[in-house]
């Protein structure tokens, strides 16, 4: 199997529209006249699910900051423990499922990942691209670009520079789904990951990249 060249980004294939997912316990049991008063914990961004399922969850999610910047996650990539493209090949990805894992790439960019599966497995999901929900002017100032096109945030390094506080100190911090998280995408695009020519042909061709079908803020061309 030939290696996919990074100069020609692989195309996505469309996946069926997502069905609404509900969290267990989101409604009171039948027969109860009053809702429970127990305070419910916010659901984690990722839980202890198999990686393939966890990777499909992020596209409608949002990254929230304390300032005016809110980003919608539009594209992610999944990395498995036995994956020759996974950063975990240098050592087990730290943390439990649902927690952040941040590492530096090329000595410049911080890569924001969310640990998937059980602790010690070494699987994670890379936040690859985002779309601005609010705070566009702030993002442009941080990136020193005036464009409002997808090139502003399509790529994990660009996500880093839009969030100047992002560092390896974020690792092991829990990530949660906020309330009123926004609508789910119309569908999910699936395709090979980008920029991993160093990996084995099997892993280069693996369809482990997922993106929101209703957003232009993704880093590779979509299927016509």
BELSUL-V179375 format. One record per residue. N is the residue number from 1. RES is the residue in one letter. PHI is phi in degrees with one decimal (NA if undefined). OMEGA is omega as a letter, one per 30 degrees, with the letter a starting at -180 (* if undefined). BURIAL is + if it has 9 or more other ideal C-beta (glycine too) atoms within 8 Angstrom, else -. Layout:
# BELSUL-V179375
N/RES/PHI/OMEGA/BURIAL ; N/RES/PHI/OMEGA/BURIAL
This chain:
# BELSUL-V179375
1/X/NA/a/- ; 2/X/-75.9/l/- ; 3/X/-77.6/l/- ; 4/X/-77.2/a/+ ; 5/X/-80.3/a/- ; 6/X/-69.6/a/+ ; 7/X/-67.2/l/- ; 8/X/-117.7/a/- ; 9/X/-56.8/l/- ; 10/X/-65.7/a/+ ; 11/X/-89.0/l/+ ; 12/X/-86.9/l/+ ; 13/X/-114.7/a/+ ; 14/X/-78.9/l/+ ; 15/X/-108.4/a/- ; 16/X/-59.2/a/- ; 17/X/-61.4/a/- ; 18/X/-73.1/l/+ ; 19/X/-90.7/a/- ; 20/X/-63.3/l/- ; 21/X/-105.7/l/- ; 22/X/-116.4/l/- ; 23/X/-82.6/l/- ; 24/X/-60.1/l/- ; 25/X/86.3/a/- ; 26/X/-74.2/l/- ; 27/X/-124.6/l/- ; 28/X/-72.1/a/- ; 29/X/-68.0/l/- ; 30/X/-65.5/l/- ; 31/X/94.0/l/- ; 32/X/-83.1/a/- ; 33/X/-80.8/a/- ; 34/X/-130.5/l/- ; 35/X/-68.3/l/- ; 36/X/-65.9/l/- ; 37/X/-96.0/l/- ; 38/X/-65.2/l/- ; 39/X/-74.9/a/- ; 40/X/-89.0/l/- ; 41/X/-75.8/l/- ; 42/X/-68.9/a/- ; 43/X/-68.0/l/- ; 44/X/-70.0/l/+ ; 45/X/-61.4/l/+ ; 46/X/-133.0/l/+ ; 47/X/-118.8/a/- ; 48/X/-79.7/l/- ; 49/X/-107.1/l/+ ; 50/X/-57.1/a/- ; 51/X/-58.4/a/+ ; 52/X/-59.7/l/- ; 53/X/-78.8/a/- ; 54/X/-63.0/a/+ ; 55/X/-66.6/a/+ ; 56/X/-80.1/a/+ ; 57/X/-74.1/a/+ ; 58/X/-67.6/a/+ ; 59/X/-47.5/l/+ ; 60/X/-81.1/a/+ ; 61/X/-76.1/l/+ ; 62/X/-125.8/l/+ ; 63/X/-96.8/a/+ ; 64/X/-104.0/l/- ; 65/X/-123.6/a/- ; 66/X/-77.9/l/- ; 67/X/-90.9/a/- ; 68/X/-85.7/a/- ; 69/X/-88.2/l/+ ; 70/X/-128.8/a/+ ; 71/X/-115.4/l/+ ; 72/X/-95.9/l/+ ; 73/X/-73.0/a/+ ; 74/X/-113.1/a/+ ; 75/X/-152.5/l/+ ; 76/X/-138.7/l/+ ; 77/X/-130.8/a/+ ; 78/X/-98.3/l/+ ; 79/X/-132.8/a/+ ; 80/X/-97.1/a/+ ; 81/X/-64.5/a/+ ; 82/X/-95.9/a/- ; 83/X/-88.2/a/+ ; 84/X/-72.1/l/- ; 85/X/-99.2/a/+ ; 86/X/-79.8/l/+ ; 87/X/-63.1/l/+ ; 88/X/-67.0/l/+ ; 89/X/-66.6/l/- ; 90/X/-88.2/a/- ; 91/X/152.7/a/- ; 92/X/-63.3/l/- ; 93/X/-60.0/a/+ ; 94/X/-76.4/l/- ; 95/X/96.5/l/+ ; 96/X/-98.6/l/- ; 97/X/-57.3/a/+ ; 98/X/90.9/a/+ ; 99/X/-111.3/a/+ ; 100/X/-74.6/l/+ ; 101/X/-137.8/a/+ ; 102/X/-121.0/l/+ ; 103/X/-137.9/a/+ ; 104/X/-93.2/a/+ ; 105/X/-114.3/l/+ ; 106/X/58.3/l/- ; 107/X/70.7/a/- ; 108/X/-128.5/a/- ; 109/X/-95.1/l/+ ; 110/X/-94.8/a/+ ; 111/X/-98.7/a/+ ; 112/X/-89.8/l/+ ; 113/X/-121.9/l/+ ; 114/X/-119.3/a/+ ; 115/X/-63.9/l/+ ; 116/X/-120.0/l/+ ; 117/X/68.9/a/+ ; 118/X/-82.4/l/- ; 119/X/-60.5/l/- ; 120/X/93.7/l/- ; 121/X/-71.9/l/+ ; 122/X/90.7/l/+ ; 123/X/-100.1/a/+ ; 124/X/-155.7/l/+ ; 125/X/-120.3/l/+ ; 126/X/-86.9/l/+ ; 127/X/-79.7/a/+ ; 128/X/-93.2/a/+ ; 129/X/-142.9/l/+ ; 130/X/-141.2/l/+ ; 131/X/-124.1/a/+ ; 132/X/-73.3/l/+ ; 133/X/-95.7/l/+ ; 134/X/-153.4/l/- ; 135/X/81.1/a/+ ; 136/X/-58.9/a/- ; 137/X/-61.4/l/- ; 138/X/-65.7/l/+ ; 139/X/-62.9/l/+ ; 140/X/-61.3/l/+ ; 141/X/-66.2/a/- ; 142/X/-67.5/a/+ ; 143/X/-87.4/a/+ ; 144/X/56.8/l/- ; 145/X/-137.4/a/- ; 146/X/-95.2/a/- ; 147/X/-66.3/l/- ; 148/X/-114.7/a/- ; 149/X/-89.2/a/- ; 150/X/-55.9/a/+ ; 151/X/-57.7/a/- ; 152/X/-64.8/a/+ ; 153/X/-136.4/a/+ ; 154/X/-95.6/a/+ ; 155/X/144.2/a/+ ; 156/X/-61.5/l/+ ; 157/X/-66.7/l/+ ; 158/X/-71.1/l/+ ; 159/X/-61.8/l/+ ; 160/X/-61.2/a/+ ; 161/X/-72.2/l/+ ; 162/X/-83.1/a/+ ; 163/X/-126.9/a/+ ; 164/X/-60.0/l/- ; 165/X/-84.0/a/- ; 166/X/-68.1/l/+ ; 167/X/-154.1/l/- ; 168/X/-64.7/l/- ; 169/X/-67.9/l/- ; 170/X/-73.3/a/+ ; 171/X/-56.0/l/+ ; 172/X/75.2/l/- ; 173/X/-82.4/l/- ; 174/X/-70.7/l/- ; 175/X/-115.9/a/+ ; 176/X/-126.6/l/+ ; 177/X/-80.9/l/- ; 178/X/-75.0/l/- ; 179/X/-68.0/a/- ; 180/X/51.2/a/- ; 181/X/-79.9/l/- ; 182/X/98.1/a/- ; 183/X/-72.3/l/- ; 184/X/-74.1/l/- ; 185/X/-67.9/l/+ ; 186/X/-65.7/l/- ; 187/X/-169.7/a/+ ; 188/X/-116.7/l/+ ; 189/X/-93.1/a/+ ; 190/X/-126.0/l/+ ; 191/X/-167.6/l/+ ; 192/X/-66.5/l/+ ; 193/X/-76.1/a/+ ; 194/X/-110.3/l/+ ; 195/X/71.0/a/- ; 196/X/-125.1/a/+ ; 197/X/-60.8/a/+ ; 198/X/-75.6/a/- ; 199/X/-80.1/l/+ ; 200/X/-67.4/l/- ; 201/X/-53.6/l/- ; 202/X/-60.9/a/- ; 203/X/-80.3/l/+ ; 204/X/-62.7/a/+ ; 205/X/-85.5/a/+ ; 206/X/-61.2/a/+ ; 207/X/-81.2/a/- ; 208/X/-113.4/l/+ ; 209/X/-114.8/a/+ ; 210/X/-130.2/a/+ ; 211/X/-144.8/l/+ ; 212/X/-74.4/a/+ ; 213/X/-68.8/a/+ ; 214/X/-95.2/a/- ; 215/X/-124.4/l/+ ; 216/X/-81.3/a/- ; 217/X/-84.8/l/+ ; 218/X/-132.5/a/+ ; 219/X/-93.0/a/+ ; 220/X/-144.1/a/+ ; 221/X/-63.8/l/- ; 222/X/-96.8/l/+ ; 223/X/-66.8/a/- ; 224/X/-59.4/*/-
